[in-house]
Amino acid sequence: MTTILQTLDTPDGPFSLLALDGAVISSGWTANTDDLLARLHPAERALVTEIEPGATFAGEAVAAFYSGDLGAIGEVPVRQSGGPFRVRAWVALRTIPAGSPLTYSEFAQMLGSPTAVRAAASSCATNAPALFVPCHRVLRTDGSLGGFAWGLPVKGALLAREADASGTTPR
């Protein structure tokens, strides 16, 4: 199976993605393919045997997102491997509206496991297809940014962009 690599220039820096059979398996604000491969679960990494540059539907969605169509990223198929809790968390992340971030505590409650705050945070930390599975929409319980694999400046810029485009007030 050929994996497609696409890198786009964005206001937040280079954004690269790996797509396998039309589904994004890893993405982030880097031009380094090894950074994307390192984020993959071993089951997904084993499927990456050949990487070729190319254009993707996901790349079009990234361009649309940065042009103000915040919903475009939600239309992109993604593929991730993990345990039942993480898979449920990654699906739930895609339902958090742009401009309406949650805290890790609120996210754990959303998942039906209010005491699983660390597990909810870990699900965000291990999310490989960043932006398409918007883990940046989850904040520390005190409302601060917390962590983000691609850097807090990118997370802050994404949240500000989404708040501005959706007409909400940032937390």
JOBEL-V507462 format. One line per field, one symbol per residue. ss: DSSP state (H for helix, E for strand, C for the rest). phi: phi as a letter, one per 30 degrees, with the letter a starting at -180 (. if undefined). burial: I if it has 9 or more other ideal C-beta (glycine too) atoms within 8 Angstrom, else O. Layout:
ss = ???
phi = ???
burial = ???
This chain:
ss = CEEEEEEEEECCEEEEEEEECCEEEEEECCCCHHHHHHHCCHHHHCCCCEEEECCCHHHHHHHHHHCCCHHHHHHCCECCCCCHHHHHHHHHHCCCCCCCCEEHHHHHHHCCCCCCHHHHHHHHHCCCECCCCCHHHEECCCCCCCCCCCCHHHHHHHHHHHHHHHCCCCC
phi = .ccccbbbdbdcjdbcbcbbhicdcaaldacceddddddddeddedddcbcbdacbedddddddedcjdddedddddbbbcldeddddddddedcddeibdcdedddddedibeccdddddddddcdddeidcddddbcdddjddicaecjdededdddddddddciccdd
burial = OOIIIIIIOIOIOIIIIIIIOOIIIIIIIIOOIOIIIOIIIOOIIOIIOOIOOOOIOIIIIIIIIIOOOIOIIOOIOIIIOIOOIIIIIIOIIIOIOIIIIIIIIOIIIOIOIOOIIOIIIIIIIIIIIIIIIIIIIIIIOOOOIIOIIIOOOIIIIIIIIIIOIIOOOOO
